Amino acid sequence: MRAVVCETPGPVQVLQIKQVPVPVPEPGQVLVKVLAFGINRAEMFTRQGHSPTVKFPRIIGIELVGRVAAYAEGQAAAIPIGTLVATCMGGLGREIPGSYAEYVCPAHHFVKPFPDLGLDLATVAALPEMLQTTYGSLTEALNLQPGESLLIRGATSSIGLAAIQLAKYLGASRVGATTRSAGRETLLKSSGADMVFVDDGTVSRQIAAEEQFDKVLELIGTKTLKDSILCLKPKGTVCMTGIQGGEWTLHDFSPITDLPQRRRLTSYGGDEHDFVSMPWDRLLTAVKDGKINIPVRQFKLDQIQEIHTLLENGGGGHKMVVVI
């Protein structure tokens, strides 16, 4: 089969398409024929060498949609052969070969049957990690309730654009969005944002006390986290989910002085257990009905170096997807 092999950490050129054997499922695994997979910043970080537990060479990739192809010898078919399925994380691209390939063997209990609603393949492939991250952040970490307000810091990313729409779908009364470029205001408002702030690092200064937010989804990361806390109403919560700013650690943080009274700080990473427990039927139906519109850009496997170059340059506001 064809697969993208990352021989060693490095620039995009370390991603090479090679012929490798089709994997054989071990007990507890299922062989899935990959139809398409989404592209994620986590894979860029792994390729750059920021995932210290990953051993190279490695086929990277943390999510996919495909069809069940086979089980280990003697293992019962928990999901019928040919069923459309998706999976996300569960060691993919880290402990076991990942989704940048024509076949993969994830753990069968982390594989979720997806209803075939007639959505195009690229759209379906854009959903697993994106909706798992946004839905988990908004519902599990932030506990966003109907009628509450939400600010999304770093909203022009594909995750940010999905979060705007998902927040509206969940009943948010007011959604604010930040961008570094005033030229992105139309994009954000067409995605459902009620307010757009050009981010100079001090968005809190642009928000009057009566316009502060119940919840903030922090996608830029530690570079803007302190300021995002200042955008909260009393008893509000910030959830740090992304690291678009490229900095993993928050320096010089004093909880007493940098976390105002009655404001809360949490984070969300999510895992394969969160993925399989999500209400996928309801979310996929919302996508089909146009209540959630995912901006998708489709590529071929041979374009993987071009894709990672785009990813390093910001991604362009679309969820990038490879269709096999």
QUITA-V660639 format. One record per residue. SS is DSSP state (H for helix, E for strand, C for the rest). PHI is phi in whole degrees, -180 to 180 (NA if undefined). NEAR is the number of other ideal C-beta (glycine too) atoms within 10 Angstrom. Layout:
# QUITA-V660639
<<SS,PHI,NEAR> <SS,PHI,NEAR>>
This chain:
# QUITA-V660639
<<C,NA,15> <E,-89,14> <E,-151,25> <E,-92,26> <E,-105,19> <E,-97,25> <C,-69,12> <C,-158,10> <C,-61,16> <C,164,13> <C,-71,12> <H,-58,17> <H,-67,8> <H,-76,18> <E,-85,19> <E,-126,13> <E,-82,15> <E,-135,13> <E,-91,8> <C,-132,17> <C,-64,8> <C,-66,15> <C,-68,18> <C,-107,12> <C,-66,21> <C,-91,12> <C,-52,10> <C,93,13> <E,-109,22> <E,-134,27> <E,-83,20> <E,-118,27> <E,-80,18> <E,-75,25> <E,-98,19> <E,-167,24> <E,-148,33> <E,-84,27> <C,-106,29> <C,-135,26> <H,-62,17> <H,-58,19> <H,-72,29> <H,-63,17> <H,-63,17> <H,-63,23> <H,-62,26> <H,-79,15> <C,98,14> <C,-95,13> <C,-116,17> <C,-63,5> <C,-86,7> <C,-81,18> <C,-102,8> <C,-109,15> <C,-68,14> <E,-148,23> <C,-84,20> <C,-91,30> <C,117,28> <C,-110,25> <E,-149,29> <E,-168,30> <E,-123,28> <E,-169,27> <E,-128,15> <E,-61,21> <E,-111,17> <E,-170,18> <E,-122,20> <C,-61,16> <C,-57,9> <C,85,6> <C,-92,15> <C,-65,7> <C,-82,12> <C,-64,13> <C,-121,17> <C,-57,9> <C,-57,12> <C,92,10> <C,-68,17> <E,-71,18> <E,-137,21> <E,-139,29> <E,-150,26> <E,-152,31> <C,66,22> <C,65,21> <C,90,14> <E,-58,27> <C,75,29> <C,-125,20> <C,-86,12> <E,-129,17> <C,-55,23> <C,-96,27> <C,-87,33> <C,-77,29> <E,-163,26> <C,-84,15> <E,-141,23> <E,-151,30> <E,-123,22> <E,-79,28> <E,-64,17> <H,-66,23> <H,-80,14> <H,-106,20> <E,-102,25> <E,-115,19> <E,-62,15> <C,-109,19> <C,-66,12> <C,-89,10> <C,-101,13> <C,85,7> <C,-70,17> <C,-68,12> <H,-60,15> <H,-63,21> <H,-65,19> <H,-61,24> <H,-68,30> <C,-77,30> <H,-88,26> <H,-53,26> <H,-74,25> <H,-63,24> <H,-75,25> <H,-62,24> <H,-70,23> <H,-70,28> <H,-64,22> <H,-63,21> <H,-63,29> <H,-75,24> <H,-97,16> <H,-84,16> <H,-86,20> <C,-88,24> <C,52,12> <C,-62,24> <C,-110,13> <C,-54,8> <C,93,10> <C,-86,20> <E,-103,21> <E,-140,27> <E,-110,30> <E,-111,32> <E,-92,30> <C,92,26> <C,-84,29> <C,-85,27> <C,-71,23> <H,-62,25> <H,-64,25> <H,-63,26> <H,-65,27> <H,-67,26> <H,-65,32> <H,-57,27> <H,-71,22> <H,-68,25> <H,-62,28> <H,-64,19> <H,-62,17> <C,-83,15> <C,101,11> <C,-60,25> <C,-81,14> <E,-150,17> <E,-122,24> <E,-101,26> <E,-143,30> <E,-114,28> <E,-151,23> <C,-82,14> <C,-122,10> <H,-63,9> <H,-70,9> <H,-93,17> <H,-61,17> <H,-62,10> <H,-59,18> <H,-69,25> <H,-70,14> <H,-69,11> <C,-87,21> <C,119,19> <C,-68,27> <C,-88,16> <E,-137,18> <E,-125,19> <E,-119,21> <E,-78,14> <C,-88,20> <C,-105,11> <C,99,12> <C,-131,11> <H,-61,20> <H,-56,17> <H,-73,12> <H,-90,15> <C,-111,17> <C,-69,7> <H,-56,6> <H,-76,6> <H,-107,14> <C,-61,19> <E,-108,24> <E,-69,21> <E,-139,26> <E,-131,31> <E,-99,32> <E,-94,30> <C,-106,27> <C,-78,25> <C,110,21> <C,-67,17> <C,-63,17> <C,-120,25> <H,-60,21> <H,-59,19> <H,-71,19> <H,-62,25> <H,-60,20> <C,-74,18> <C,-87,26> <E,-88,24> <E,-72,17> <E,-55,10> <E,69,10> <E,-82,22> <E,-133,21> <E,-105,26> <E,-116,24> <E,-89,24> <C,-118,26> <C,-113,22> <C,-135,19> <C,-58,20> <C,-73,16> <C,83,12> <C,-110,14> <C,-90,10> <C,-116,8> <C,-95,14> <C,-96,6> <C,54,6> <C,-107,13> <C,-114,8> <H,-55,7> <H,-70,7> <H,-98,8> <H,-92,15> <C,-113,17> <C,-56,12> <C,-58,7> <C,67,10> <C,-113,19> <E,-124,14> <E,-130,19> <E,-142,15> <E,-146,12> <C,-146,20> <C,-120,12> <C,74,20> <C,-151,13> <H,-63,21> <H,-68,11> <H,-62,17> <H,-60,25> <H,-73,17> <H,-91,12> <C,-72,19> <C,-80,12> <H,-63,20> <H,-58,12> <H,-67,9> <H,-70,19> <H,-64,21> <H,-65,14> <H,-63,17> <H,-66,21> <H,-60,14> <C,-81,9> <C,81,8> <C,-77,13> <C,-129,21> <C,-111,15> <C,-97,20> <C,-76,15> <E,-122,19> <E,-125,17> <E,-98,18> <E,-134,17> <C,-105,11> <H,-58,19> <H,-65,11> <H,-96,14> <H,-61,22> <H,-68,16> <H,-61,13> <H,-61,23> <H,-70,24> <H,-65,12> <H,-62,18> <H,-62,18> <H,-66,14> <C,-95,8> <C,115,11> <H,90,21> <H,76,13> <H,80,18> <C,-118,17> <E,-82,25> <E,-85,23> <E,-135,24> <E,-105,24> <E,-103,16> <C,-73,20>>
